[in-house]
């Protein structure tokens, strides 16, 4: 069924391929089912070309224009994003340090007309993501900084190995680096009943056999179960930055960071 009124994200999503505007149809339900099966099987749902080429190009222009306002971080952390445990050897996963360095453009810095903002603020995308995740209810983050971000990884930047604190992540890719900047992950490397420290320590020592590299061309939208899958963005090489967005959702309304975490990630509080 064709809508009488075009959605606010018209021209941003390839709706012929990804019918998020028609999820109640047989085609829409089949699409959600396919995404859910991929997520359950591989720990990730990867949708290449989800954004149109025009929307991707516009987002790269916005990222370039906002570059000088981005907040740069360069820090170390454990794979659990927690303080190092002083009661274990330095090579233990709870003590071993990983480096993360990048620039971040916050939600309140993005103009209202930015394609990713128009898409993120649509109920259709939220409904689609909830359907794939099997959530009866899902809400966009209420955080004015963290709800929707643009990350820029320049020469030498990286995102160290880690497990997410949240159950899932949603990302959109705009631009790949000249070299490096690969998204590597280990599906279900740990579980609620198995910390699997030995396998994690092997990876942190430099043995990356078994890592899965996620294809992520411009315009790709990906769902990812990051709580139990250790993952990273490998070091970027070259003058062309890796650019992507992170879209934040939760099962409870009014979800936002505390002031300490806002200051840590964005250099300010709101």
C-alpha positions, 0 to 999 in steps of 0.5 A: 500500500502506498502512503498518501504522505511521504515519510519525513525520511523520504529519499534517505532510505532505499524503500524499494529494498528495505520497506520500513514504511510498510511493515504491516504488509506481507512484504514488510513482515517478511523483511523483518523476519529475514532481519531477525533470522540474520541477527539470531544466526550471526549476532549481527544484521547487516543491511548494505545500501540502507541509506541512499547514495545521496543521503550518504554524501550529505552526511559526509558533508555534515560531518566535514562541516561539524568537524571543528566542533567534534570532541576528541577522546584518546583514552585507555580502558578494559574490555568491560569499560570498567576500571582495571582490577588491581587484584589480577595480572596485567594481562588478565582481561579485567586489567589489560588496557585497550586504546580508543581514540576518535572524534564525536559529534553530539546529537545537539550539534546536528542540524534538523535537516541532517538525513540521519537525524530525520531518519532517527526521529521517525517512528517507522525506524524505531518500530522496525528496529523493535520488530527485529529485536523482538521488543514489545516496546522501544524508545529513542534515547532522551539524551541530548548528546548521546541519542545520536552521534557521528564518529570520525576516526582519523589517521591513527584512531581506533576503537579498542576491543570491548564488550558493550554495556548495552544489549545491542547497538545500531550503526550507520556507515558513511565513509570507509578509511583509506586503510584499516578501520575494519569492524572485527568481532567475535560472536558470543565470545562470552555468556551469562554463565561463562566469562571465557577469560582464557579466550579473551586473553588470547585475543588481547595478546594479538591472536585474532584467529576466528575474528569476523570482519563485518562488511560495512560499505557506505550506507550500511545499517547494522544491528549488533548484539554487543554485550556478549560479542567482543568487538573493535574498530582496527586502527585507521591509516590514511588521510580519509577518515572513517565516518559512521553514526551510532543510534541509541535506543532503550526499552524504557522512556527518558533514557539518558546518560548521567553527568559524569558519563556525559562529561567523559564522552563529550567534554560537557554536560547538559 
